[in-house]
Amino acid sequence: MESIEQVSINDLSKRDLLLLIKALEYTGESTKLEEFLNLKNNIVKELCFLTESTEEEFIHYLEENS
C-alpha cells in the first residue's frame, strides 16, 4: 500500500465533499459524539477560510453546484 502523507481536496468532487460534511453532521447529531461534529466544523472552517466565505455561503455553493 502506498503511504499517504497528504490528502488533497482537489481529489474530491463538490458532491463528495458535501456528502462528507453532511454525513459527519448527521453522525454527530445521531450518536451525540462531539468528535464527528468537531471534525465537520474544522473541515468547514478551513474551507471557508480558503474560499473567503461564510459557512452558509460555502454549503449553499456546494448544494447548488453538486
Order of alpha helices (4+ residues) and beta strands (2+ residues): alpha-alpha-alpha
